[in-house]
Amino acid sequence: MEYITLIDRRILKWAYQRPFKRTLFIKALIFVGDGPFWLIVSLISALIGQFLNAISFEQLAYMLIVGLALANIQFGQLKSRINRKRPYANLDLQEDLKTKIENRDPGHGSKELESFPSGHVLWTTLCVSLICFQFGMVAILLFAWMIPAMMFLRPFLGVHYPSDTLAGLVLGTINVIITILIAPELFEFIKVLKEYSGYIYGYWAFMGLFLALGFKSWLKRV
């Protein structure tokens, strides 16, 4: 266990000490990795699916909703129960590494005891993987790079340990697998619901509730 902790800290130090400049690309990555961005992606997928009659986008919206909902329950429990200090708030860590670590992402990493796991990596892994599953090689070539980029970004900003990002990757992957496994039954259930005349109103009411609860949950984390 001590060896794993040592490796975790060394990778953190290496990542954090890379030259830092708050570029537009860094700002964009921070925004793209957070929950609200993927809630917006879910809404856009739903809109495209409904109004352009694009079944692939409609199915993606369903999978994103299920995956995000399942992962958020687990994520919230882990954040509230583990209470791991973020690197910038851990003075013993900084003394051990002989490195001053600052919070380079105060907008998303201000809660000092919510380091584990990385939400940015979790949401990115979950949603990018589902998009790649739905749209294949083209999506993989366009978006798969975002997952390793996010795993580097969070320690680089001083708000997560590499082990936090690894936990986000694992948790995201688990929920991707669960979502894909239940997707066929979910699609069949939705097909039955579509036979009812009030389906479309119920669908958008549900989408509105999902977005409202999603943003409310996100506000507790920032």
CYANA upper distance limits for C-alpha pairs under 8 A (distance plus 0.5 A):
  1 MET  CA      5 THR  CA      6.75
  2 GLU  CA      6 LEU  CA      6.61
  3 TYR  CA      7 ILE  CA      6.76
  4 ILE  CA      8 ASP  CA      6.60
  5 THR  CA      9 ARG  CA      6.70
  6 LEU  CA     10 ARG  CA      6.66
  7 ILE  CA     11 ILE  CA      6.66
  8 ASP  CA     12 LEU  CA      6.73
  8 ASP  CA    161 TYR  CA      7.28
  8 ASP  CA    162 PRO  CA      6.39
  8 ASP  CA    163 SER  CA      6.81
  9 ARG  CA     13 LYS  CA      6.65
  9 ARG  CA     97 LEU  CA      8.14
  9 ARG  CA    161 TYR  CA      7.81
  9 ARG  CA    162 PRO  CA      8.41
 10 ARG  CA     14 TRP  CA      6.65
 10 ARG  CA     97 LEU  CA      8.49
 11 ILE  CA     15 ALA  CA      6.57
 11 ILE  CA    162 PRO  CA      7.29
 12 LEU  CA     16 TYR  CA      6.49
 12 LEU  CA    155 PRO  CA      6.13
 12 LEU  CA    156 PHE  CA      7.87
 12 LEU  CA    161 TYR  CA      6.42
 12 LEU  CA    162 PRO  CA      6.62
 13 LYS  CA     17 GLN  CA      6.55
 13 LYS  CA     97 LEU  CA      7.60
 13 LYS  CA     99 THR  CA      8.07
 14 TRP  CA     18 ARG  CA      7.23
 15 ALA  CA    152 PHE  CA      7.37
 15 ALA  CA    155 PRO  CA      6.56
 15 ALA  CA    156 PHE  CA      5.36
 16 TYR  CA    101 ILE  CA      8.16
 16 TYR  CA    155 PRO  CA      6.54
 16 TYR  CA    156 PHE  CA      4.67
 16 TYR  CA    157 LEU  CA      7.00
 16 TYR  CA    158 GLY  CA      6.75
 17 GLN  CA    156 PHE  CA      7.93
 18 ARG  CA    156 PHE  CA      7.74
 22 ARG  CA     26 ILE  CA      6.61
 22 ARG  CA     27 LYS  CA      7.40
 23 THR  CA     27 LYS  CA      6.88
 24 LEU  CA     28 ALA  CA      6.53
 25 PHE  CA     29 LEU  CA      6.69
 26 ILE  CA     30 ILE  CA      6.78
 27 LYS  CA     31 PHE  CA      6.85
 28 ALA  CA     32 VAL  CA      6.51
 29 LEU  CA     33 GLY  CA      6.52
 29 LEU  CA    150 MET  CA      7.91
 30 ILE  CA     34 ASP  CA      7.14
 30 ILE  CA    120 HIS  CA      8.32
 31 PHE  CA     37 PHE  CA      7.23
 32 VAL  CA     37 PHE  CA      6.09
 32 VAL  CA     38 TRP  CA      8.04
 32 VAL  CA    124 THR  CA      8.49
 33 GLY  CA     37 PHE  CA      7.64
 33 GLY  CA     38 TRP  CA      8.39
 33 GLY  CA    120 HIS  CA      5.09
 33 GLY  CA    121 VAL  CA      7.35
 33 GLY  CA    123 TRP  CA      7.08
 33 GLY  CA    124 THR  CA      6.04
 33 GLY  CA    150 MET  CA      7.58
 34 ASP  CA     38 TRP  CA      7.61
 34 ASP  CA    119 GLY  CA      7.60
 34 ASP  CA    120 HIS  CA      5.68
 34 ASP  CA    123 TRP  CA      7.34
 34 ASP  CA    124 THR  CA      8.30
 35 GLY  CA     39 LEU  CA      6.79
 35 GLY  CA    119 GLY  CA      8.26
 35 GLY  CA    120 HIS  CA      7.88
 35 GLY  CA    123 TRP  CA      6.90
 35 GLY  CA    214 GLY  CA      8.37
 35 GLY  CA    215 PHE  CA      8.41
 35 GLY  CA    218 TRP  CA      7.14
 36 PRO  CA     40 ILE  CA      6.72
 36 PRO  CA    214 GLY  CA      8.17
 36 PRO  CA    215 PHE  CA      6.99
 36 PRO  CA    218 TRP  CA      7.85
 37 PHE  CA     41 VAL  CA      6.79
 38 TRP  CA     42 SER  CA      6.64
 38 TRP  CA    123 TRP  CA      7.85
 38 TRP  CA    127 CYS  CA      7.57
 39 LEU  CA     43 LEU  CA      6.86
 39 LEU  CA    211 LEU  CA      7.01
 39 LEU  CA    214 GLY  CA      7.76
 40 ILE  CA     44 ILE  CA      6.66
 41 VAL  CA     45 SER  CA      6.56
 42 SER  CA     46 ALA  CA      6.70
 42 SER  CA     60 LEU  CA      8.24
 42 SER  CA     61 ALA  CA      5.60
 42 SER  CA     64 LEU  CA      6.63
 42 SER  CA     65 ILE  CA      7.40
 43 LEU  CA     47 LEU  CA      6.67
 43 LEU  CA     61 ALA  CA      7.69
 43 LEU  CA    207 MET  CA      8.10
 44 ILE  CA     48 ILE  CA      6.61
 45 SER  CA     49 GLY  CA      6.47
 45 SER  CA     57 PHE  CA      5.56
 45 SER  CA     58 GLU  CA      6.72
 45 SER  CA     60 LEU  CA      7.18
 45 SER  CA     61 ALA  CA      5.79
 46 ALA  CA     50 GLN  CA      6.55
 46 ALA  CA     57 PHE  CA      7.09
 46 ALA  CA     58 GLU  CA      5.86
 46 ALA  CA     60 LEU  CA      8.45
 46 ALA  CA     61 ALA  CA      5.75
 46 ALA  CA     62 TYR  CA      8.47
 47 LEU  CA     51 PHE  CA      6.37
 47 LEU  CA     52 LEU  CA      8.30
 47 LEU  CA     58 GLU  CA      8.50
 48 ILE  CA     52 LEU  CA      5.81
 48 ILE  CA     53 ASN  CA      7.60
 48 ILE  CA     54 ALA  CA      6.92
 48 ILE  CA     57 PHE  CA      6.87
 48 ILE  CA     58 GLU  CA      7.74
 49 GLY  CA     53 ASN  CA      5.65
 49 GLY  CA     54 ALA  CA      4.91
 49 GLY  CA     55 ILE  CA      6.20
 49 GLY  CA     56 SER  CA      7.62
 49 GLY  CA     57 PHE  CA      5.32
 49 GLY  CA     58 GLU  CA      4.61
 49 GLY  CA     59 GLN  CA      8.29
 49 GLY  CA     61 ALA  CA      8.50
 50 GLN  CA     54 ALA  CA      7.46
 50 GLN  CA     58 GLU  CA      7.18
 54 ALA  CA     58 GLU  CA      6.84
 55 ILE  CA     59 GLN  CA      6.56
 56 SER  CA     60 LEU  CA      6.67
 56 SER  CA    134 GLN  CA      7.52
 56 SER  CA    135 PHE  CA      8.46
 57 PHE  CA     61 ALA  CA      6.68
 58 GLU  CA     62 TYR  CA      7.04
 59 GLN  CA     63 MET  CA      6.80
 59 GLN  CA    187 PHE  CA      7.77
 60 LEU  CA     64 LEU  CA      6.54
 60 LEU  CA    130 LEU  CA      7.80
 60 LEU  CA    131 ILE  CA      7.44
 60 LEU  CA    134 GLN  CA      7.21
 61 ALA  CA     65 ILE  CA      6.64
 62 TYR  CA     66 VAL  CA      6.82
 63 MET  CA     67 GLY  CA      6.43
 63 MET  CA    130 LEU  CA      7.78
 63 MET  CA    179 THR  CA      6.80
 63 MET  CA    180 ILE  CA      8.07
 63 MET  CA    183 ALA  CA      7.26
 64 LEU  CA     68 LEU  CA      6.31
 64 LEU  CA    127 CYS  CA      7.00
 64 LEU  CA    130 LEU  CA      7.71
 65 ILE  CA     69 ALA  CA      6.53
 65 ILE  CA    210 PHE  CA      8.24
 66 VAL  CA     70 LEU  CA      6.65
 66 VAL  CA    179 THR  CA      7.10
 67 GLY  CA     71 ALA  CA      6.53
 67 GLY  CA    126 LEU  CA      7.55
 67 GLY  CA    127 CYS  CA      8.43
 67 GLY  CA    175 ASN  CA      6.48
 67 GLY  CA    176 VAL  CA      7.09
 67 GLY  CA    178 ILE  CA      8.46
 67 GLY  CA    179 THR  CA      6.22
 68 LEU  CA     72 ASN  CA      6.38
 68 LEU  CA    123 TRP  CA      8.00
 68 LEU  CA    126 LEU  CA      8.19
 69 ALA  CA     73 ILE  CA      7.08
 70 LEU  CA     74 GLN  CA      7.34
 70 LEU  CA    175 ASN  CA      7.55
 71 ALA  CA     75 PHE  CA      6.39
 71 ALA  CA    171 LEU  CA      7.95
 71 ALA  CA    172 GLY  CA      7.64
 71 ALA  CA    175 ASN  CA      6.82
 72 ASN  CA     76 GLY  CA      6.42
 73 ILE  CA     77 GLN  CA      6.97
 74 GLN  CA     78 LEU  CA      6.79
 75 PHE  CA     79 LYS  CA      6.66
 75 PHE  CA    117 PRO  CA      7.85
 75 PHE  CA    119 GLY  CA      7.96
 76 GLY  CA     80 SER  CA      6.69
 77 GLN  CA     81 ARG  CA      6.54
 78 LEU  CA     82 ILE  CA      6.29
 78 LEU  CA    116 PHE  CA      7.52
 78 LEU  CA    117 PRO  CA      7.66
 79 LYS  CA     83 ASN  CA      6.83
 79 LYS  CA    114 GLU  CA      5.89
 79 LYS  CA    115 SER  CA      7.90
 79 LYS  CA    116 PHE  CA      6.55
 79 LYS  CA    117 PRO  CA      7.39
 80 SER  CA    114 GLU  CA      7.81
 82 ILE  CA    114 GLU  CA      8.32
 82 ILE  CA    116 PHE  CA      7.45
 83 ASN  CA    113 LEU  CA      5.15
 83 ASN  CA    114 GLU  CA      6.01
 83 ASN  CA    115 SER  CA      7.64
 83 ASN  CA    116 PHE  CA      7.77
 84 ARG  CA    112 GLU  CA      8.44
 84 ARG  CA    113 LEU  CA      5.55
 84 ARG  CA    114 GLU  CA      6.39
 84 ARG  CA    115 SER  CA      5.82
 84 ARG  CA    116 PHE  CA      6.48
 85 LYS  CA     89 ALA  CA      6.50
 85 LYS  CA     90 ASN  CA      6.39
 85 LYS  CA    112 GLU  CA      6.01
 85 LYS  CA    113 LEU  CA      4.93
 85 LYS  CA    114 GLU  CA      7.06
 85 LYS  CA    115 SER  CA      6.32
 86 ARG  CA     90 ASN  CA      6.79
 86 ARG  CA    112 GLU  CA      5.91
 86 ARG  CA    113 LEU  CA      6.73
 86 ARG  CA    114 GLU  CA      7.29
 86 ARG  CA    115 SER  CA      5.29
 86 ARG  CA    158 GLY  CA      8.08
 86 ARG  CA    159 VAL  CA      5.92
 86 ARG  CA    160 HIS  CA      6.28
 86 ARG  CA    161 TYR  CA      7.96
 87 PRO  CA     93 LEU  CA      7.57
 87 PRO  CA     94 GLN  CA      8.12
 87 PRO  CA    101 ILE  CA      7.27
 87 PRO  CA    158 GLY  CA      6.28
 87 PRO  CA    159 VAL  CA      6.33
 87 PRO  CA    160 HIS  CA      6.67
 87 PRO  CA    161 TYR  CA      7.19
 88 TYR  CA     94 GLN  CA      8.29
 88 TYR  CA    100 LYS  CA      8.31
 88 TYR  CA    101 ILE  CA      5.33
 88 TYR  CA    102 GLU  CA      5.55
 88 TYR  CA    103 ASN  CA      6.17
 88 TYR  CA    158 GLY  CA      6.26
 88 TYR  CA    159 VAL  CA      6.93
 89 ALA  CA    112 GLU  CA      6.52
 90 ASN  CA     94 GLN  CA      7.01
 91 LEU  CA     95 GLU  CA      6.64
 92 ASP  CA     96 ASP  CA      6.63
 93 LEU  CA     97 LEU  CA      6.63
 94 GLN  CA     98 LYS  CA      6.16
 94 GLN  CA     99 THR  CA      5.69
 94 GLN  CA    100 LYS  CA      6.26
 94 GLN  CA    101 ILE  CA      7.13
 95 GLU  CA     99 THR  CA      7.23
 95 GLU  CA    100 LYS  CA      8.43
101 ILE  CA    158 GLY  CA      6.55
102 GLU  CA    157 LEU  CA      8.32
102 GLU  CA    158 GLY  CA      6.55
103 ASN  CA    109 GLY  CA      7.72
103 ASN  CA    110 SER  CA      8.33
103 ASN  CA    157 LEU  CA      6.99
103 ASN  CA    158 GLY  CA      5.98
103 ASN  CA    159 VAL  CA      6.62
104 ARG  CA    157 LEU  CA      5.30
104 ARG  CA    158 GLY  CA      6.73
104 ARG  CA    159 VAL  CA      7.91
105 ASP  CA    109 GLY  CA      6.19
105 ASP  CA    110 SER  CA      8.20
105 ASP  CA    157 LEU  CA      6.68
105 ASP  CA    158 GLY  CA      8.31
105 ASP  CA    159 VAL  CA      7.56
106 PRO  CA    110 SER  CA      5.62
107 GLY  CA    222 VAL  CA      7.27
108 HIS  CA    221 ARG  CA      8.20
108 HIS  CA    222 VAL  CA      5.67
109 GLY  CA    159 VAL  CA      6.31
109 GLY  CA    222 VAL  CA      7.17
110 SER  CA    222 VAL  CA      6.93
111 LYS  CA    221 ARG  CA      7.93
111 LYS  CA    222 VAL  CA      7.30
115 SER  CA    159 VAL  CA      7.40
115 SER  CA    160 HIS  CA      6.13
115 SER  CA    161 TYR  CA      8.07
115 SER  CA    164 ASP  CA      7.27
116 PHE  CA    160 HIS  CA      8.04
116 PHE  CA    164 ASP  CA      5.60
116 PHE  CA    167 ALA  CA      8.16
117 PRO  CA    122 LEU  CA      8.41
117 PRO  CA    163 SER  CA      8.49
117 PRO  CA    164 ASP  CA      5.00
117 PRO  CA    165 THR  CA      6.94
117 PRO  CA    167 ALA  CA      6.11
117 PRO  CA    168 GLY  CA      5.91
118 SER  CA    122 LEU  CA      6.74
118 SER  CA    154 ARG  CA      8.20
118 SER  CA    160 HIS  CA      7.22
118 SER  CA    164 ASP  CA      5.69
118 SER  CA    165 THR  CA      5.57
118 SER  CA    167 ALA  CA      7.62
118 SER  CA    168 GLY  CA      5.63
119 GLY  CA    123 TRP  CA      6.51
119 GLY  CA    168 GLY  CA      6.89
120 HIS  CA    124 THR  CA      6.53
120 HIS  CA    150 MET  CA      7.41
120 HIS  CA    154 ARG  CA      8.40
120 HIS  CA    168 GLY  CA      8.23
121 VAL  CA    125 THR  CA      6.34
121 VAL  CA    147 ILE  CA      7.19
121 VAL  CA    150 MET  CA      6.26
121 VAL  CA    151 MET  CA      6.56
121 VAL  CA    165 THR  CA      6.36
121 VAL  CA    168 GLY  CA      5.67
121 VAL  CA    169 LEU  CA      6.48
121 VAL  CA    172 GLY  CA      8.25
122 LEU  CA    126 LEU  CA      6.57
122 LEU  CA    165 THR  CA      8.29
122 LEU  CA    167 ALA  CA      8.48
122 LEU  CA    168 GLY  CA      4.70
122 LEU  CA    169 LEU  CA      6.11
122 LEU  CA    170 VAL  CA      8.43
122 LEU  CA    171 LEU  CA      6.94
122 LEU  CA    172 GLY  CA      5.26
123 TRP  CA    127 CYS  CA      6.46
123 TRP  CA    172 GLY  CA      7.26
124 THR  CA    128 VAL  CA      6.15
124 THR  CA    129 SER  CA      8.47
124 THR  CA    146 MET  CA      7.65
124 THR  CA    147 ILE  CA      6.59
124 THR  CA    150 MET  CA      8.06
124 THR  CA    172 GLY  CA      8.46
125 THR  CA    129 SER  CA      6.30
125 THR  CA    147 ILE  CA      6.21
125 THR  CA    168 GLY  CA      8.26
125 THR  CA    169 LEU  CA      6.51
125 THR  CA    172 GLY  CA      5.85
125 THR  CA    173 THR  CA      7.18
126 LEU  CA    130 LEU  CA      6.80
126 LEU  CA    172 GLY  CA      5.16
126 LEU  CA    173 THR  CA      6.82
126 LEU  CA    175 ASN  CA      7.37
126 LEU  CA    176 VAL  CA      6.18
127 CYS  CA    131 ILE  CA      6.65
128 VAL  CA    132 CYS  CA      6.60
128 VAL  CA    143 PHE  CA      7.01
128 VAL  CA    144 ALA  CA      7.14
128 VAL  CA    146 MET  CA      8.31
128 VAL  CA    147 ILE  CA      8.16
129 SER  CA    133 PHE  CA      6.53
129 SER  CA    144 ALA  CA      8.09
129 SER  CA    173 THR  CA      8.44
129 SER  CA    176 VAL  CA      7.42
130 LEU  CA    134 GLN  CA      6.64
130 LEU  CA    176 VAL  CA      7.07
130 LEU  CA    180 ILE  CA      8.49
131 ILE  CA    135 PHE  CA      6.58
131 ILE  CA    136 GLY  CA      8.46
131 ILE  CA    139 ALA  CA      7.20
132 CYS  CA    136 GLY  CA      5.63
132 CYS  CA    137 MET  CA      7.54
132 CYS  CA    138 VAL  CA      8.35
132 CYS  CA    139 ALA  CA      5.45
132 CYS  CA    140 ILE  CA      5.80
132 CYS  CA    143 PHE  CA      8.22
132 CYS  CA    144 ALA  CA      8.15
135 PHE  CA    139 ALA  CA      6.23
136 GLY  CA    140 ILE  CA      6.88
137 MET  CA    141 LEU  CA      6.67
138 VAL  CA    142 LEU  CA      6.76
139 ALA  CA    143 PHE  CA      6.26
139 ALA  CA    144 ALA  CA      7.87
140 ILE  CA    144 ALA  CA      5.42
141 LEU  CA    145 TRP  CA      8.29
145 TRP  CA    149 ALA  CA      6.74
146 MET  CA    150 MET  CA      6.46
147 ILE  CA    151 MET  CA      6.86
148 PRO  CA    152 PHE  CA      6.84
149 ALA  CA    153 LEU  CA      6.55
150 MET  CA    154 ARG  CA      6.89
151 MET  CA    155 PRO  CA      8.03
151 MET  CA    162 PRO  CA      7.74
151 MET  CA    165 THR  CA      5.90
151 MET  CA    166 LEU  CA      7.96
152 PHE  CA    156 PHE  CA      6.65
152 PHE  CA    162 PRO  CA      8.30
153 LEU  CA    157 LEU  CA      6.65
154 ARG  CA    158 GLY  CA      7.06
154 ARG  CA    159 VAL  CA      6.38
154 ARG  CA    160 HIS  CA      5.90
154 ARG  CA    161 TYR  CA      8.13
154 ARG  CA    162 PRO  CA      8.49
154 ARG  CA    165 THR  CA      7.89
155 PRO  CA    159 VAL  CA      6.44
155 PRO  CA    160 HIS  CA      5.34
155 PRO  CA    161 TYR  CA      5.98
155 PRO  CA    162 PRO  CA      6.68
160 HIS  CA    164 ASP  CA      6.43
160 HIS  CA    165 THR  CA      7.57
161 TYR  CA    165 THR  CA      7.29
162 PRO  CA    166 LEU  CA      6.73
163 SER  CA    167 ALA  CA      6.59
164 ASP  CA    168 GLY  CA      6.79
165 THR  CA    169 LEU  CA      6.68
166 LEU  CA    170 VAL  CA      6.73
167 ALA  CA    171 LEU  CA      6.51
168 GLY  CA    172 GLY  CA      6.39
169 LEU  CA    173 THR  CA      6.58
170 VAL  CA    174 ILE  CA      6.67
171 LEU  CA    175 ASN  CA      6.87
172 GLY  CA    176 VAL  CA      6.68
173 THR  CA    177 ILE  CA      6.81
174 ILE  CA    178 ILE  CA      6.83
175 ASN  CA    179 THR  CA      6.46
176 VAL  CA    180 ILE  CA      6.61
177 ILE  CA    181 LEU  CA      6.62
178 ILE  CA    182 ILE  CA      6.85
179 THR  CA    183 ALA  CA      6.37
180 ILE  CA    184 PRO  CA      8.27
182 ILE  CA    186 LEU  CA      6.68
183 ALA  CA    187 PHE  CA      6.57
184 PRO  CA    188 GLU  CA      6.83
185 GLU  CA    189 PHE  CA      6.67
186 LEU  CA    190 ILE  CA      6.73
187 PHE  CA    191 LYS  CA      6.66
188 GLU  CA    192 VAL  CA      6.99
189 PHE  CA    193 LEU  CA      6.92
190 ILE  CA    194 LYS  CA      6.72
191 LYS  CA    195 GLU  CA      7.63
192 VAL  CA    196 TYR  CA      8.35
193 LEU  CA    199 TYR  CA      6.79
194 LYS  CA    199 TYR  CA      6.03
194 LYS  CA    200 ILE  CA      8.18
195 GLU  CA    199 TYR  CA      7.97
198 GLY  CA    202 GLY  CA      6.84
199 TYR  CA    203 TYR  CA      6.46
200 ILE  CA    204 TRP  CA      6.88
201 TYR  CA    205 ALA  CA      6.62
202 GLY  CA    206 PHE  CA      6.51
203 TYR  CA    207 MET  CA      6.68
204 TRP  CA    208 GLY  CA      6.55
205 ALA  CA    209 LEU  CA      6.77
206 PHE  CA    210 PHE  CA      6.55
207 MET  CA    211 LEU  CA      6.68
208 GLY  CA    212 ALA  CA      6.66
209 LEU  CA    213 LEU  CA      6.61
210 PHE  CA    214 GLY  CA      6.45
211 LEU  CA    215 PHE  CA      6.61
212 ALA  CA    216 LYS  CA      6.63
213 LEU  CA    217 SER  CA      6.57
214 GLY  CA    218 TRP  CA      6.73
215 PHE  CA    219 LEU  CA      6.71
216 LYS  CA    220 LYS  CA      7.33
217 SER  CA    221 ARG  CA      7.55
218 TRP  CA    222 VAL  CA      7.30
